[in-house]
Amino acid sequence: MHLLKTVLIALCVSTLLFSATAQKQKQLPARVKSFHRCGTQFILDEAVRKDPKVKLRMQTSRELINQKLNNVLQQQRILQTQATITIPVVVHVILANPSLVTDAQIQSQIDVLNADYGGKNADSIRIPAAFKSRFGKGNLQFCLARRDPAGEGTTGIVRVASSTVSVPGDGDPVKFTCQGGSDAWNPNKYLNIWVCQMEDGFLGYAYQASLSLNDIPLNERGFVNNYQAFGKGGTALAPYNLGRTATHEIGHFFDLDHIWGPNNCDGAQSCSDDDGVADTPTQFDCTFGAPAADSIITDICTPTAPGVMWMNYMDYVDDRAMVLYTPQQHAKMEASLAAISWMQTLATSDGCTPVTAAGRDARFVRFVDASAGPCTNNQTTVYTCNNSYQPVVRIKNAGSTTITALTITARFGTGATVVTNWTGNLASLNSTDITLTAMPLNTGSNANLTVYTSNPNGSADERVANDTGKIAAVIFPVSAIPLTEGFESTSFPPANWQRNNPDNGFTWERSTAAAKTGSASLFINNYEYDVNGSQDAMVSPLLELRGKDSAFLTFQVAAAMYTDPLNAVGVPVDTLEIFVTDNCGQTLRSVYKKWGADLITTGKVSTQDAFVPTANQWRRDSVFLGSFAAATAQYAQVVFRNTTNFENNLYLDDINIYVKDVNPNLKRKGVMVTPNPFVQSFAIQYYEAPQNLEYINVYNQVGQLVWQKRLSYQKPGNYTAPNYIEVNLDNLNSGIYNVQVVYRSKKADTFRVIKINN
C-alpha cells in the first residue's frame, strides 16, 4: 500500500489533484449517455489496475478453455453428458418495491434466454444475408430454480425490499444481505442474477469465467442486471426492453469478450484487439443504436462487405438489433462450462428438478428483526435497547397446502416458552415475516434463543427438520455510570459494546501497537482502507442517564493524515464523529466532529507510512454529551463513527463517560466559552444544542478575520449544531480576539477571548 501511494503521488501534477485521485480507488469513466450498455470491461480494467497479474491468471484459464473448445468444435458433448444443458437460475430482485418486477417479467427473461441461446429467436430474420450462415444454435438452456440449496421447493425468485444500489465491482453491496442486498445461492449449482438499480447508469455487468477465484470470490459470481433493462414489459424501458442485456451478460459469464475485443471503445483500441472467436469479423469500435436489418457497416479493421457483425449479442446495439451468437461463440461458452472447475457442477445441478412437497410444511427461514440488522441469521448475537425482545421471523410455506394458522414457540435456553398463534394466508412456496410475542430480558446476555414452528392448520407438520431457528444470545447491554474503557481485555468488542461494519471491510479492532495508557487501544486502519465514505461505528453500552443534570465524555485520540493537511482544502479526509442516541440508533445527535488538521495529532504534518503514535502524539479531547434532566428515554448510548477516506490510522484510548452537575453559568446563560484565557484552543459550549448555527468567525484586534468555520453546510434545512464546538487557534499569536457566532434565525453571540503563551 505504501508503494501504491508513492507511485500515485509521483504521477500527480499538483498536491490537490493527487489528493482527489488518491482518495478515489474505484473511479469509473464519465458517461456520455443516460445508460451505459455494459460495465464488464470497466470492472476488469479496474481489477487489472489493482493487480496486473490478473491478466496472467486469466490467460492460464483461457488456455484450458481453448483446449475444451477444440473438443466442442469437434462435436464432442459437453462434459460427456447430454447435449442440452439446463442451468438453474435464481433471480434476486433488490428494490425499494421489489414487486415492481413481476413474476411474469422474470419469466419473460428466461424465455428470451432460451430462445437466444437455442437459436430460436424469431427476430433472427433480421440477420443480413451474408451472415445467415454464421447464425449459431447452442446447447445451453435456463430455468427458474425449482429446488433451493436446502433441497426445498422454490420459485427461483428472491425479493428484497431495499434502497441498496449496485456499485459495479468487487464487494458490490447488492450481492450481500448484510448490505441490504441478497446473498448468492451456491454458484456451483445456480446462476445468480441480481436485478436492481445500478450506479452510473450501467445496464449490467458480469465477471468472466476465466477470472481466478483468488481475484473474484465464488459468492460474487453471476451477473447484475439493471431493473430497467430486464425482461420484457414491466419496468423494462425501450430500447433495452427485449431482455438482451441478460443475453449479453451471460455471454461474459461464460467468458465471451465484446465482439471488438478487450477494450472500452475509448480511443485506445486497435485492429490487433480481438474477441478470440474465429467466426466473428475483426471490429474496431462499438456499435450503437438500431441499424437497419440489411445494413453493411465497415471500419478500418474490416473495410469491405459484409463488414462488421454489429447485430451480434456481444456488441452495444439496441435490444431489437441484437439477434445472433455465432457457432463458435456458442462453442466457447460451452467450453468454458467444461473447463472451469467451479462451473462444471452447473451442468449437473438438480436446481431445476421439482421437489415433491409435503402437504403441511412450515419452514423457519431466518430472523429478520430490524434492531438486529439485516444479517441476523442463525447463531448470531443480537443487541436490543429494551428490557423485552420481540423477535421478527421469516416463515416459508414449503408445503403444497396453503397455511392459514401456525403456532410459533420461542424460549431462552431451558426457560419458559413464549407462544405466538399466527393466522393468515400463506400460499405454497411463499414467505411472510411474523412478529412474535414479546419476551422479557435480563440485563446482559440472554443466551440460546430457540424459535420453532408447529401445528400448521392445526395439524402435525409433515417435515419437522426445517422448523427451528436459533440465535446464540440476545443482549440487553446496560452498563453503570461512570463508564471507563481502555481496551485492555483481549475480549473484543468489550462487554456490552457493539461494532458496526456495514461493508465487511476494515473496521474497528483492538490494537497492541500503541496505547496512551496500558497496552492496548481502539484502532481503525484507514491507511489501507482504500474506499471513500465508508463508515464504521463503535457503540457504547446503554447508559442510564435519564434525570442526570449533564453527561460528559473524555477520551485520548491519535490520528494522522497521508495528504498534506495544508493542501487538503475541498478534499474528503478521514473524519471522527461522535453521536448520542436514546433510541437504539434510529436518530443520532452529533456532539463532536473533527477531520483533517483539526483531528490529527502529528503537528499538522502528513505521515507517508502507516501511523503508529508515539507517547507524545496523543491528545485528550472532552465532549459535553448534553443535559438529561428532562429526558424521557431511560437509556442513551454514545456512538463513535469513523468515516474513512483512505488517509491514515486512527486510535482511541481511555474512554470515560461520566455525569456531574453542569456549570451554573452555562445553565443560566445557555452558552459559554472555556477555558478563557487559553493556550491552544477553547470551546464554545451550549447547554442545549443550538439551532441554525451557520458560522463561527474569529477576528483579531484590528478587525481582520483570522479563523472561520461554517457549520450549516453539514446538513440542509434546520441544522442542529453540536453542544460542544472546539476552536483551535494554535497557529495564531497571543493576544485578544473577538469571537462571533452567527445564526440563521437570531442575533449573533459575541465573546472576547485571550490567547496566552504556554
TORVO-259582 format. One record per residue (C-alpha): residue in three letters; x, y, z. Coordinates in steps of 0.5 Angstrom, whole numbers, plus 500, padded with zeros to 3 digits. Example, Ala and Ser with C-alpha at 12.3 -4.5 7.8 and 13.67 -1.06 7.14 Angstrom:
<rs>
ala525491516ser527498514
</rs>
This chain:
<rs>
met500500500his506505502leu509503495leu502505491lys501511495thr508513493val507512486leu501516486ile504522489ala509522483leu504522478cys500528480val501535478ser499538484thr498536491leu491538491leu490533484phe494528488ser489528494ala483528490thr486522486ala489518492gln482518495lys478515489gln480508488lys474506485gln473511480leu470510473pro470514467ala465519466arg459517462val456521456lys450517455ser444516460phe445509460his452505459arg451498456cys456494460gly461495466thr464488465gln471491462phe471497466ile471493472leu476488469asp481494468glu480496475ala482489477val488489473arg490496475lys490494482asp494488480pro497487473lys498479475val490478474lys491478466leu496473467arg492468471met486470466gln491467461thr492461464ser485459465arg483461458glu489456455leu484451459ile478454456asn481453449gln483446450lys476445451leu474449445asn477444441asn473439443val467442443leu468444436gln469437434gln462436437gln464432443arg459433448ile459438454leu462435460gln461428456thr454429459gln447430455ala448435449thr443440452ile445443459thr440447463ile442452468pro438453474val437461475val436465482val433472481his435477487val430483486ile433489490leu429495490ala425499495asn419496492pro421489489ser414487487leu415492481val419487477thr413482477asp414474476ala411475469gln417480467ile422475470gln419469466ser420473460gln427474461ile428466462asp424465455val429470452leu435467454asn432460452ala431463445asp437467444tyr442461447gly438456443gly438460436lys430460436asn429468437ala424470432asp428476430ser433472427ile430474421arg434481422ile441478420pro444480414ala444475408ala452475409phe452473416lys446468416ser451462415arg454464422phe448464426gly449459432lys445455436gly447453442asn446448448leu445452454gln438453457phe436456463cys430455468leu428459474ala430454480arg425449483arg429447489asp433451493pro440450496ala437447502gly433442498glu426445499gly422448493thr422455491thr420460485gly427461484ile426469486val428472492arg425479493val429484498ala426491500ser432495500ser435502497thr441499496val444501489ser449496485val456499485pro460495480gly466492482asp468487488gly464488494asp458490490pro453491496val447488492lys451481493phe451482501thr445481505cys449485510gln449491506gly442491504gly442486498ser442479498asp447473499ala448469493trp446462492asn451457492pro454459485asn457452484lys449450483tyr446456481leu447462476asn445468481ile442474477trp442481481val436485479cys437492482gln438500481met445501478glu450506480asp453511474gly447508469phe450501467leu445496465gly449490467tyr456487469ala459480470tyr465477472gln468473466ala469465468ser477466467leu478471473ser481467478leu477465485asn483469488asp481475485ile474475485pro471470490leu465465488asn460468492glu460474487arg460470481gly453471477phe451478474val448484476asn442487471asn439494471tyr432493473gln430498467ala433493462phe431486465gly426482461lys420485457gly415489460gly414492467thr420496469ala424495462leu425501458ala426502451pro431501447tyr433496453asn426492454leu427486450gly432482455arg438483451thr442486457ala442479460thr443475454his450480453glu452479461ile451471461gly456471455his461475459phe459470465phe461464460asp468468458leu466472452asp469478451his466484447ile466483440trp471488438gly476485444pro478487451asn477495451asn472500452cys472504446asp475510449gly480511443ala486507445gln483501441ser487498435cys485492430ser490488434asp485487439asp480481438asp475477442gly479471441val473468437ala475466429asp468467426thr467474428pro470479424thr475484427gln472490429phe475497431asp469500435cys463499439thr456500435phe450504438gly443505436ala439500432pro442500424ala437497419ala437490418asp441490412ser446495414ile453494412ile458497417thr465497415asp471500419ile479501419cys479493421thr474490417pro474495411thr470491406ala463488406pro460485409gly463489414val463488422met458484426trp454489429met448485430asn452480435tyr449480442met456482444asp456489441tyr453495444val447496439asp440497442asp436490444arg432490438ala438490433met442484437val440478434leu445473434tyr451469437thr456465432pro457458433gln464459435gln461464441his457458443ala462453443lys467458447met461459452glu460451453ala468450453ser468455459leu463451463ala467445461ala474448463ile473452469ser472447475trp467451479met463452474gln462445472thr457443477leu452448474ala451443469thr449437474ser446441479asp439439481gly436446482cys431445476thr428439479pro422440482val421438490thr416433492ala413438497ala410435504gly402438505arg404442511asp411444512ala412451515arg420452515phe424457519val428462514arg431467519phe431472524val429479521asp429483527ala431491525ser434492531ala439486530gly440489523pro440485516cys445480518thr441476524asn442469522asn442463526gln448463531thr449471532thr448476537val443481538tyr443487542thr437491544cys435497547asn429495551asn428490557ser424486553tyr425483546gln420482540pro423477535val421478528val422472524arg421470517ile417463515lys416460509asn411455507ala415450504gly409445503ser403445498thr398447502thr396454504ile398455511thr392459515ala394458522leu401457526thr404456533ile411459534thr414458540ala420462543arg425461549phe432462552gly436456554thr431452558gly427457561ala419459560thr416458553val413464550val408462544thr405466538asn399464535trp399466528thr393467523gly393469516asn394466509leu401464507ala401460500ser405455498leu413457497asn411464499ser414467505thr412472511asp415476516ile412475523thr413479529leu413474536thr410476543ala415480547met420476551pro423479558leu430480558asn435480564thr441485564gly447483560ser447476556asn440472555ala443466552asn441461547leu434464544thr431458540val425459536tyr421453532thr414453529ser409447530asn401446528pro401448521asn393449520gly392446527ser395439525ala402436525asp408439521glu410433516arg417435516val420438523ala427438521asn426445518asp422448524thr428451528gly432457528lys437460534ile440466536ala446465540ala445471545val440477546ile444482550phe441488554pro447492554val447496560ser453499564ala454503570ile456510570pro461512570leu464508564thr471507563glu474503557gly482502556phe481496551glu486492556ser482486556thr483481550ser476480549phe474485543pro469488543pro469490550ala463487554asn456491552trp460495546gln458494539arg462494533asn458496526asn462494520pro457495514asp462494508asn465488512gly472492510phe477494515thr474496522trp475498529glu479493532arg484492539ser491494538thr497493542ala502497537ala500503541ala497506547lys496512551thr496508558gly496501559ser498496553ala492497548ser488502545leu482502540phe484503532ile482503525asn486502519asn485508515tyr492507512glu490501508tyr482503508asp482504500val475507499asn471513500gly466515505ser465508509gln463509516asp464504522ala462505529met463503536val457504540ser457504548pro453500552leu446503555leu448508560glu442510565leu443518564arg435520565gly435525571lys442527571asp444534570ser449533565ala454528562phe461529559leu466525555thr473525555phe478520551gln485520548val486521541ala492520536ala491521529ala495523522met494524515tyr497522509thr495528505asp499534507pro494538511leu496545509asn493543502ala487539503val482544502gly476541499val479534499pro475529503val479526509asp478522515thr473524520leu471522527glu464524529ile461522536phe454522537val449521543thr443517541asp437515546asn433510541cys438505539gly441509534gln435511530thr436518531leu443521532arg445527535ser452530534val456532539tyr463532536lys466532529lys473533527trp477532521gly484534517ala488539521asp483539527leu483532528ile491530527thr496530533thr502530529gly503537529lys500539522val504535518ser503529514thr505522515gln507518509asp508511513ala502507517phe502512523val503509530pro503514535thr509516540ala508517547asn507525545gln502524539trp496523543arg491529545arg486529551asp479531548ser473533552val466533550phe459535553leu454530552gly448534554ser443535560phe439529561ala435532567ala429533563ala430526558thr424522557ala428516555gln431512560tyr438510557ala443513552gln449511548val455514545val457512538phe464513536arg464514528asn470513523thr469516516thr475513512asn478517506phe484513505glu488517509asn492514516asn491511522leu486513528tyr487511535leu483512541asp484510548asp482512556ile474513554asn471516560ile463517561tyr461521567val456525570lys456532574asp452538575val453543570asn457549571pro452554574asn454560569leu453555563lys446553565arg444561567lys447564560gly446558556val453559552met460560555val467560553thr472556556pro478556558asn479563558pro485565558phe487559553val494557551gln492553544ser484552544phe478554547ala471551547ile464554545gln459550550tyr452550550tyr447548555glu442546549ala444544542pro444551538gln439551532asn441554525leu448556527glu452558521tyr459561522ile464562528asn468568526val475570530tyr477577529asn484580531gln484587535val484591528gly478587526gln481582521leu478575520val483570522trp479564523gln473561521lys468555521arg462554517leu457549520ser450550517tyr453546510gln454540514lys446539514pro441542510gly435545513asn434547520tyr441545522thr443543530ala450544532pro454540537asn453542544tyr461543544ile465546539glu472547539val476553536asn484552535leu488558535asp495555536asn498558530leu496565532asn500570536ser498571543gly493577545ile486579545tyr481576540asn474577538val469571537gln463572533val458566533val453567527tyr446564527arg441564521ser435566525lys437570531lys442575533ala450573534asp453572540thr460575541phe465574546arg472576548val478571549ile485572551lys491567548ile497567552asn503563551asn504556554
</rs>
